[in-house]
């Protein structure tokens, strides 16, 4: 995780049975010293290098079902703009020269075989220790693109620990520079050159990628219309002015940075002074057993976004929906903000890509 990976420590979960991890408990990962086997009916699934989790069933998240085409092949884009014609279909393809990219982040695109007219765009940012390739194969965003016709961008972190700059002054400011500007530039390029619908540009991410999603939502509300944050923190929580891009903020990670809703919202407003347009629709997910980014961060996110949207801090509904596993609850605060808490789940919450698409209005 960034250059600060060495500062992470994982605390064993209390819910262990006969030396085995309970359902949704941790069962492996760098630094883990607890049980590596799971209770009956669950299997240890590696979510990233730092966290494996006991999940019901026996199958790890599958790679996209479509067979990647060769890097030089191309398939029709249907009624989509011709700007996408040079992008090979159904494979992960690297692009360059997409605009201002101060930190030289890598950028990869996945174009389905049939692209929708004015397609949506999803920017999917990987977790700490991950890569664009790992997030591509370990998630279903590309697979579902073949069904729904959207385009996916997978940015690749340039930092030694393969995580994102979510702490510098530059990345937290609109057009300020660093990683966030590189990603925003790629999204702008897609709008200008690929005919992407500017009203359907979305950001999603896990762990460090979730933190980057918050950064994109806060600093580039003119580009991103919605964000889905899986096990992240509030916008600006990791801020460490004057420190290197790969700085670790222990006060934030351990949930000890407690602010009022107005203080959190002001961090968002300060990221783009003078902006008066609509704010991105937001959905945040977090586990109650997260010992990497402590659960208090979930509640700080709620303070931040309910204040940004002008919502009450009391949800209008709080239910366990049919698609959610036992112990998950979905608190809806208004049409623009939902917060899903997963009881007993550590870092990170498993992906629910189909439900993400429904929240984004794609599915």
VOPAGU-2260 file (C-alpha; in pm, 1 decimal, decimal comma):
REM VOPAGU-2260
SITE   aa  ch    i         X         Y         Z
SITE  UNK   A    0       0,0       0,0       0,0
SITE  UNK   A    1     171,1     317,2    -121,1
SITE  UNK   A    2     518,0     355,5      31,5
SITE  UNK   A    3     336,2     354,7     363,3
SITE  UNK   A    4     232,8     -10,8     341,7
SITE  UNK   A    5     466,0    -103,3     622,5
SITE  UNK   A    6     266,1     102,8     871,8
SITE  UNK   A    7     -40,9    -116,6     835,3
SITE  UNK   A    8    -116,2    -371,5    1101,5
SITE  UNK   A    9    -410,1    -608,5    1104,3
SITE  UNK   A   10    -583,9    -698,9    1428,5
SITE  UNK   A   11    -733,8   -1045,3    1455,7
SITE  UNK   A   12   -1112,1   -1053,1    1460,7
SITE  UNK   A   13   -1274,8   -1157,5    1784,4
SITE  UNK   A   14   -1531,6   -1382,0    1620,8
SITE  UNK   A   15   -1318,7   -1695,1    1582,4
SITE  UNK   A   16   -1449,2   -2046,9    1627,3
SITE  UNK   A   17   -1211,8   -2331,0    1724,6
SITE  UNK   A   18    -916,9   -2160,0    1558,9
SITE  UNK   A   19   -1112,5   -2080,8    1244,3
SITE  UNK   A   20   -1232,9   -1745,3    1114,3
SITE  UNK   A   21   -1606,9   -1686,6    1115,1
SITE  UNK   A   22   -1813,2   -1607,0     806,3
SITE  UNK   A   23   -1697,8   -1269,9     663,5
SITE  UNK   A   24   -1394,2   -1281,1     896,1
SITE  UNK   A   25   -1033,4   -1231,6     786,8
SITE  UNK   A   26    -839,4   -1544,9     693,5
SITE  UNK   A   27    -520,3   -1418,6     535,6
SITE  UNK   A   28    -319,4   -1133,6     389,3
SITE  UNK   A   29      15,4    -963,5     434,1
SITE  UNK   A   30      75,2    -916,9     805,1
SITE  UNK   A   31    -211,0   -1144,4     912,0
SITE  UNK   A   32    -123,5   -1374,8    1203,6
SITE  UNK   A   33    -466,3   -1518,6    1276,7
SITE  UNK   A   34    -644,5   -1830,0    1147,0
SITE  UNK   A   35    -612,3   -1911,4     780,3
SITE  UNK   A   36    -904,1   -2156,8     766,4
SITE  UNK   A   37   -1274,5   -2078,5     770,4
SITE  UNK   A   38   -1579,0   -2223,1     943,0
SITE  UNK   A   39   -1783,7   -2480,9     754,3
SITE  UNK   A   40   -1978,0   -2349,7     457,1
SITE  UNK   A   41   -1732,2   -2070,5     381,4
SITE  UNK   A   42   -1411,2   -2044,1     181,5
SITE  UNK   A   43   -1111,0   -1815,8     220,9
SITE  UNK   A   44   -1118,6   -1576,1     -75,9
SITE  UNK   A   45    -828,2   -1340,7    -150,9
SITE  UNK   A   46    -963,6    -990,2    -210,6
SITE  UNK   A   47    -621,5    -829,0    -231,7
SITE  UNK   A   48    -268,6    -893,8    -104,5
SITE  UNK   A   49    -355,2    -750,0     233,9
SITE  UNK   A   50    -692,0    -909,8     294,5
SITE  UNK   A   51    -851,3   -1249,8     243,4
SITE  UNK   A   52   -1200,2   -1311,9     375,1
SITE  UNK   A   53   -1422,0   -1610,0     467,0
SITE  UNK   A   54   -1710,0   -1590,2     222,4
SITE  UNK   A   55   -2007,7   -1824,2     176,4
SITE  UNK   A   56   -1954,4   -2077,8     -98,7
SITE  UNK   A   57   -1634,8   -2181,8    -267,1
SITE  UNK   A   58   -1574,8   -1963,7    -570,9
SITE  UNK   A   59   -1345,6   -1663,7    -591,5
SITE  UNK   A   60   -1465,4   -1367,7    -796,3
SITE  UNK   A   61   -1447,4   -1479,7   -1161,2
SITE  UNK   A   62   -1263,9   -1289,3   -1431,7
SITE  UNK   A   63   -1469,5   -1139,9   -1713,1
SITE  UNK   A   64   -1637,7   -1420,4   -1905,1
SITE  UNK   A   65   -1567,5   -1277,4   -2247,3
SITE  UNK   A   66   -1251,5   -1402,6   -2417,0
SITE  UNK   A   67   -1013,6   -1112,4   -2475,1
SITE  UNK   A   68    -945,5   -1038,6   -2838,1
SITE  UNK   A   69    -591,3    -995,6   -2963,4
SITE  UNK   A   70    -447,3    -648,9   -2900,7
SITE  UNK   A   71    -465,6    -561,2   -3268,9
SITE  UNK   A   72    -821,2    -678,1   -3337,9
SITE  UNK   A   73   -1123,0    -454,3   -3353,7
SITE  UNK   A   74   -1495,7    -512,3   -3361,9
SITE  UNK   A   75   -1782,3    -285,2   -3461,3
SITE  UNK   A   76   -1891,8     -22,3   -3212,8
SITE  UNK   A   77   -2251,9     -24,6   -3332,3
SITE  UNK   A   78   -2391,9     326,2   -3327,0
SITE  UNK   A   79   -2112,4     453,9   -3103,4
SITE  UNK   A   80   -1888,6     736,0   -3230,3
SITE  UNK   A   81   -1603,1     648,1   -3462,8
SITE  UNK   A   82   -1352,9     780,2   -3209,3
SITE  UNK   A   83   -1370,0     441,4   -3040,7
SITE  UNK   A   84   -1299,2     250,9   -3361,8
SITE  UNK   A   85    -925,5     245,2   -3299,3
SITE  UNK   A   86    -971,5      79,3   -2960,4
SITE  UNK   A   87    -962,1    -303,5   -2979,3
SITE  UNK   A   88   -1278,1    -464,5   -2844,1
SITE  UNK   A   89   -1316,3    -699,0   -2549,2
SITE  UNK   A   90    -960,8    -665,6   -2423,1
SITE  UNK   A   91    -771,3    -440,6   -2185,7
SITE  UNK   A   92    -594,3    -179,2   -2396,3
SITE  UNK   A   93    -351,9      89,4   -2280,5
SITE  UNK   A   94    -397,1     446,6   -2400,0
SITE  UNK   A   95    -156,0     741,7   -2383,6
SITE  UNK   A   96    -161,3    1111,9   -2469,5
SITE  UNK   A   97    -502,6    1168,8   -2313,0
SITE  UNK   A   98    -425,5    1506,8   -2159,2
SITE  UNK   A   99    -257,0    1649,3   -1852,2
SITE  UNK   A  100    -108,7    1363,4   -1650,8
SITE  UNK   A  101     140,5    1508,1   -1400,5
SITE  UNK   A  102     232,1    1179,0   -1232,4
SITE  UNK   A  103     228,4     971,5   -1551,2
SITE  UNK   A  104     -37,3     729,9   -1430,6
SITE  UNK   A  105    -106,3     435,1   -1658,4
SITE  UNK   A  106    -446,6     428,5   -1823,5
SITE  UNK   A  107    -626,5     127,5   -1970,3
SITE  UNK   A  108    -961,2     107,8   -2145,9
SITE  UNK   A  109   -1207,3    -175,4   -2196,7
SITE  UNK   A  110   -1445,6    -138,0   -2488,6
SITE  UNK   A  111   -1717,7    -403,2   -2523,1
SITE  UNK   A  112   -1795,3    -566,0   -2855,5
SITE  UNK   A  113   -2111,8    -357,9   -2887,2
SITE  UNK   A  114   -2096,5      -6,4   -2749,5
SITE  UNK   A  115   -2410,4     184,9   -2664,3
SITE  UNK   A  116   -2484,4     509,9   -2840,5
SITE  UNK   A  117   -2344,9     787,4   -2616,5
SITE  UNK   A  118   -2211,6     521,3   -2381,8
SITE  UNK   A  119   -2170,2     567,1   -2007,2
SITE  UNK   A  120   -1814,4     565,0   -1871,6
SITE  UNK   A  121   -1701,7     395,0   -1551,0
SITE  UNK   A  122   -1362,2     478,5   -1402,2
SITE  UNK   A  123   -1264,1     181,0   -1183,7
SITE  UNK   A  124    -972,3     254,0    -948,3
SITE  UNK   A  125    -784,0     -35,7    -793,5
SITE  UNK   A  126    -700,6    -103,7    -430,2
SITE  UNK   A  127    -365,3     -68,8    -254,8
SITE  UNK   A  128    -104,5    -316,5    -382,5
SITE  UNK   A  129    -326,2    -364,4    -687,9
SITE  UNK   A  130    -299,9    -278,5   -1054,8
SITE  UNK   A  131    -534,1    -193,8   -1338,5
SITE  UNK   A  132    -493,8    -551,9   -1464,8
SITE  UNK   A  133    -576,6    -699,0   -1123,2
SITE  UNK   A  134    -891,4    -488,7   -1088,3
SITE  UNK   A  135    -990,6    -578,3   -1443,6
SITE  UNK   A  136    -964,1    -953,1   -1383,9
SITE  UNK   A  137   -1090,6    -946,6   -1024,9
SITE  UNK   A  138   -1410,1    -752,9   -1088,8
SITE  UNK   A  139   -1710,7    -785,6   -1318,0
SITE  UNK   A  140   -1710,8    -435,0   -1463,2
SITE  UNK   A  141   -1573,0    -551,4   -1798,9
SITE  UNK   A  142   -1798,2    -856,9   -1810,9
SITE  UNK   A  143   -2108,0    -644,4   -1748,2
SITE  UNK   A  144   -1994,6    -389,5   -2007,6
SITE  UNK   A  145   -2058,5    -656,1   -2269,1
SITE  UNK   A  146   -2422,1    -660,0   -2157,2
SITE  UNK   A  147   -2483,0    -289,7   -2104,3
SITE  UNK   A  148   -2252,7    -130,2   -2362,1
SITE  UNK   A  149   -2061,2     109,1   -2138,5
SITE  UNK   A  150   -1686,6     180,8   -2150,6
SITE  UNK   A  151   -1448,6     123,2   -1858,3
SITE  UNK   A  152   -1129,1     307,8   -1773,2
SITE  UNK   A  153    -885,4     132,4   -1539,3
SITE  UNK   A  154    -617,8     372,6   -1411,8
SITE  UNK   A  155    -291,4     226,6   -1284,8
SITE  UNK   A  156    -112,3     393,4    -993,6
SITE  UNK   A  157     243,5     516,6   -1060,1
SITE  UNK   A  158     350,3     491,1    -695,6
SITE  UNK   A  159     589,0     229,5    -559,7
SITE  UNK   A  160     318,6      70,9    -345,4
SITE  UNK   A  161      70,0      88,8    -635,9
SITE  UNK   A  162    -176,5     305,4    -446,5
SITE  UNK   A  163    -321,1     650,0    -507,5
SITE  UNK   A  164    -227,6     998,2    -394,1
SITE  UNK   A  165    -524,5    1103,7    -182,4
SITE  UNK   A  166    -333,0    1326,1      58,8
SITE  UNK   A  167    -151,4    1603,1    -132,6
SITE  UNK   A  168    -274,4    1959,5    -180,2
SITE  UNK   A  169    -257,3    1907,4    -556,5
SITE  UNK   A  170    -472,7    1595,7    -578,2
SITE  UNK   A  171    -739,6    1747,8    -351,2
SITE  UNK   A  172    -783,0    2059,7    -566,3
SITE  UNK   A  173    -975,0    2094,1    -892,6
SITE  UNK   A  174    -716,7    2095,1   -1172,7
SITE  UNK   A  175    -449,4    2107,4    -903,6
SITE  UNK   A  176    -241,2    1820,5   -1038,9
SITE  UNK   A  177    -122,1    1478,2    -921,5
SITE  UNK   A  178    -314,3    1152,7    -969,5
SITE  UNK   A  179    -665,2    1295,2    -964,5
SITE  UNK   A  180    -594,3    1531,6   -1253,7
SITE  UNK   A  181    -452,5    1246,6   -1462,3
SITE  UNK   A  182    -768,8    1042,8   -1409,9
SITE  UNK   A  183    -996,8    1340,2   -1474,2
SITE  UNK   A  184    -803,4    1413,0   -1795,1
SITE  UNK   A  185    -869,4    1059,6   -1921,2
SITE  UNK   A  186   -1240,7    1098,0   -1847,4
SITE  UNK   A  187   -1248,1    1431,9   -2028,3
SITE  UNK   A  188   -1065,7    1274,4   -2321,6
SITE  UNK   A  189   -1328,9     999,2   -2338,2
SITE  UNK   A  190   -1606,4    1257,7   -2344,8
SITE  UNK   A  191   -1439,3    1462,3   -2618,5
SITE  UNK   A  192   -1311,5    1180,8   -2838,9
SITE  UNK   A  193   -1523,1     872,6   -2777,8
SITE  UNK   A  194   -1868,6    1025,6   -2760,1
SITE  UNK   A  195   -1913,7     927,5   -2394,5
SITE  UNK   A  196   -2227,3    1075,2   -2240,7
SITE  UNK   A  197   -2101,4    1357,9   -2014,9
SITE  UNK   A  198   -2402,6    1307,6   -1789,9
SITE  UNK   A  199   -2309,6     942,9   -1727,0
SITE  UNK   A  200   -1946,2     950,7   -1618,1
SITE  UNK   A  201   -1898,6     757,1   -1294,5
SITE  UNK   A  202   -1619,6     663,1   -1053,6
SITE  UNK   A  203   -1594,1     344,0    -848,6
SITE  UNK   A  204   -1312,5     204,1    -638,5
SITE  UNK   A  205   -1197,5     -20,5    -355,7
SITE  UNK   A  206    -977,2      73,6     -56,0
SITE  UNK   A  207    -723,6     325,1    -192,3
SITE  UNK   A  208    -933,5     329,8    -509,3
SITE  UNK   A  209   -1234,6     412,4    -291,7
SITE  UNK   A  210   -1041,2     702,6    -141,5
SITE  UNK   A  211    -955,1     818,1    -493,8
SITE  UNK   A  212   -1323,2     793,2    -587,3
SITE  UNK   A  213   -1402,4    1030,6    -300,8
SITE  UNK   A  214   -1129,6    1264,2    -425,6
SITE  UNK   A  215   -1269,4    1261,3    -779,2
SITE  UNK   A  216   -1622,3    1324,6    -652,2
SITE  UNK   A  217   -1505,9    1614,3    -437,3
SITE  UNK   A  218   -1256,6    1781,7    -670,0
SITE  UNK   A  219   -1417,3    1709,9   -1007,8
SITE  UNK   A  220   -1796,0    1732,9    -965,3
SITE  UNK   A  221   -1812,9    1881,1   -1314,2
SITE  UNK   A  222   -1674,9    1557,1   -1460,5
SITE  UNK   A  223   -1810,4    1276,8   -1239,7
SITE  UNK   A  224   -2182,5    1241,5   -1187,9
SITE  UNK   A  225   -2173,7     962,9    -928,6
SITE  UNK   A  226   -1928,5     772,5    -714,3
SITE  UNK   A  227   -1929,1     438,2    -535,5
SITE  UNK   A  228   -1686,6     409,9    -244,6
SITE  UNK   A  229   -1602,2      59,1    -120,1
SITE  UNK   A  230   -1419,8      78,7     213,4
SITE  UNK   A  231   -1280,1     429,7     187,9
SITE  UNK   A  232   -1277,9     756,3     380,6
SITE  UNK   A  233   -1432,1    1100,7     357,2
SITE  UNK   A  234   -1294,7    1346,1     102,7
SITE  UNK   A  235    -992,5    1521,4     251,8
SITE  UNK   A  236    -955,3    1282,8     545,7
SITE  UNK   A  237    -606,2    1176,6     436,9
SITE  UNK   A  238    -490,6    1534,1     369,5
SITE  UNK   A  239    -134,0    1599,0     482,2
SITE  UNK   A  240     -29,7    1938,6     341,9
SITE  UNK   A  241     332,2    1958,1     239,0
SITE  UNK   A  242     394,3    1585,4     274,3
SITE  UNK   A  243     487,7    1343,5      -8,1
SITE  UNK   A  244     214,6    1194,6    -225,5
SITE  UNK   A  245     255,6     853,9     -63,5
SITE  UNK   A  246     199,0     975,3     293,4
SITE  UNK   A  247      -7,9     773,4     538,5
SITE  UNK   A  248    -250,5     951,6     772,6
SITE  UNK   A  249    -287,0     733,4    1081,6
SITE  UNK   A  250    -531,3     973,1    1245,9
SITE  UNK   A  251    -769,9     924,8     955,5
SITE  UNK   A  252    -711,9     553,0     901,3
SITE  UNK   A  253    -786,7     469,5    1264,9
SITE  UNK   A  254   -1104,3     675,1    1265,3
SITE  UNK   A  255    -970,4     937,4    1504,4
SITE  UNK   A  256   -1028,0    1235,2    1273,6
SITE  UNK   A  257   -1370,9    1344,7    1394,3
SITE  UNK   A  258   -1524,1    1658,1    1239,3
SITE  UNK   A  259   -1868,1    1810,7    1212,8
SITE  UNK   A  260   -2070,6    1765,9     898,8
SITE  UNK   A  261   -2013,2    2128,1     807,1
SITE  UNK   A  262   -1637,2    2094,0     850,8
SITE  UNK   A  263   -1631,8    1787,9     627,4
SITE  UNK   A  264   -1856,3    1952,6     368,9
SITE  UNK   A  265   -1634,6    2259,9     360,7
SITE  UNK   A  266   -1342,5    2041,8     252,4
SITE  UNK   A  267   -1549,9    1941,6     -51,4
SITE  UNK   A  268   -1652,1    2299,5    -124,6
SITE  UNK   A  269   -1292,1    2422,7     -91,4
SITE  UNK   A  270   -1175,4    2170,9    -352,8
SITE  UNK   A  271   -1348,7    2364,6    -630,3
SITE  UNK   A  272   -1411,2    2721,1    -516,9
SITE  UNK   A  273   -1700,1    2888,9    -690,7
SITE  UNK   A  274   -1853,0    2567,6    -823,9
SITE  UNK   A  275   -2233,3    2589,6    -808,2
SITE  UNK   A  276   -2337,9    2288,7   -1015,0
SITE  UNK   A  277   -2479,9    1955,4    -909,7
SITE  UNK   A  278   -2278,2    1725,7    -683,8
SITE  UNK   A  279   -2215,2    1359,6    -772,1
SITE  UNK   A  280   -2459,7    1102,9    -643,9
SITE  UNK   A  281   -2278,0     893,5    -382,5
SITE  UNK   A  282   -2299,0     542,0    -239,8
SITE  UNK   A  283   -2056,3     431,2      33,8
SITE  UNK   A  284   -1991,9      79,5     167,9
SITE  UNK   A  285   -1798,3     -21,6     479,4
SITE  UNK   A  286   -1748,0    -320,6     708,2
SITE  UNK   A  287   -1781,6    -301,6    1085,5
SITE  UNK   A  288   -1467,7    -518,5    1131,9
SITE  UNK   A  289   -1240,3    -307,6     911,5
SITE  UNK   A  290    -905,1    -268,7    1089,5
SITE  UNK   A  291    -730,6     -95,0     799,5
SITE  UNK   A  292    -966,8     198,5     753,9
SITE  UNK   A  293   -1165,6     188,4    1075,6
SITE  UNK   A  294   -1548,3     192,4    1065,0
SITE  UNK   A  295   -1567,1     543,3    1210,8
SITE  UNK   A  296   -1465,7     661,6     864,6
SITE  UNK   A  297   -1801,9     536,6     737,5
SITE  UNK   A  298   -1984,6     763,1     979,4
SITE  UNK   A  299   -1761,3    1057,5     891,1
SITE  UNK   A  300   -1851,6    1000,3     524,2
SITE  UNK   A  301   -2217,7    1011,4     619,2
SITE  UNK   A  302   -2166,1    1344,4     796,7
SITE  UNK   A  303   -1985,7    1483,3     494,2
SITE  UNK   A  304   -2222,8    1387,3     216,9
SITE  UNK   A  305   -2550,0    1444,8     401,3
SITE  UNK   A  306   -2427,8    1798,3     471,3
SITE  UNK   A  307   -2313,8    1850,7     112,3
SITE  UNK   A  308   -2657,4    1743,1     -11,1
SITE  UNK   A  309   -2845,6    1921,4     265,8
SITE  UNK   A  310   -2999,5    1598,3     395,1
SITE  UNK   A  311   -3096,8    1510,7     748,6
SITE  UNK   A  312   -2846,8    1296,4     938,6
SITE  UNK   A  313   -3134,1    1054,2    1003,6
SITE  UNK   A  314   -3193,8     816,9     709,2
SITE  UNK   A  315   -3534,4     808,6     546,0
SITE  UNK   A  316   -3502,1     429,0     528,5
SITE  UNK   A  317   -3262,2     168,1     664,2
SITE  UNK   A  318   -3326,9    -180,6     530,5
SITE  UNK   A  319   -3155,0    -505,9     444,8
SITE  UNK   A  320   -3237,9    -543,2      77,5
SITE  UNK   A  321   -3283,9    -882,3     -85,2
SITE  UNK   A  322   -2955,3    -864,8    -277,5
SITE  UNK   A  323   -2752,2    -796,5      36,9
SITE  UNK   A  324   -2608,3   -1073,6     256,4
SITE  UNK   A  325   -2730,5   -1112,9     611,8
SITE  UNK   A  326   -2598,9    -834,7     830,6
SITE  UNK   A  327   -2585,2    -569,2     557,9
SITE  UNK   A  328   -2810,4    -264,8     590,0
SITE  UNK   A  329   -2873,1      10,2     337,0
SITE  UNK   A  330   -2938,5     354,1     485,9
SITE  UNK   A  331   -3087,1     594,5     231,9
SITE  UNK   A  332   -3066,1     962,1     321,9
SITE  UNK   A  333   -3209,8    1100,1      -0,1
SITE  UNK   A  334   -3206,9    1037,0    -375,6
SITE  UNK   A  335   -2836,9    1128,6    -398,4
SITE  UNK   A  336   -2685,4     936,7    -108,4
SITE  UNK   A  337   -2685,8     582,8      31,7
SITE  UNK   A  338   -2462,3     426,6     296,8
SITE  UNK   A  339   -2433,9      47,9     328,7
SITE  UNK   A  340   -2287,9    -101,2     646,6
SITE  UNK   A  341   -2175,5    -465,4     652,3
SITE  UNK   A  342   -2177,4    -628,3     996,3
SITE  UNK   A  343   -1869,6    -840,2    1068,5
SITE  UNK   A  344   -1704,3    -760,9     735,1
SITE  UNK   A  345   -1344,0    -645,0     731,4
SITE  UNK   A  346   -1140,3    -463,8     473,3
SITE  UNK   A  347   -1276,2    -470,8     205,1
SITE  UNK   A  348   -1648,8    -520,6     135,8
SITE  UNK   A  349   -1694,7    -765,0    -156,3
SITE  UNK   A  350   -1798,7    -603,8    -483,6
SITE  UNK   A  351   -2165,2    -590,1    -585,9
SITE  UNK   A  352   -2115,7    -472,8    -943,0
SITE  UNK   A  353   -2469,1    -539,3   -1068,2
SITE  UNK   A  354   -2613,9    -334,8    -783,4
SITE  UNK   A  355   -2361,4     -59,6    -850,6
SITE  UNK   A  356   -2491,6     -38,6   -1206,4
SITE  UNK   A  357   -2847,7     -10,4   -1078,6
SITE  UNK   A  358   -2749,7     273,9    -846,1
SITE  UNK   A  359   -2572,9     446,6   -1136,4
SITE  UNK   A  360   -2877,8     409,3   -1359,3
SITE  UNK   A  361   -2701,0     188,0   -1613,2
SITE  UNK   A  362   -2877,5    -142,2   -1541,5
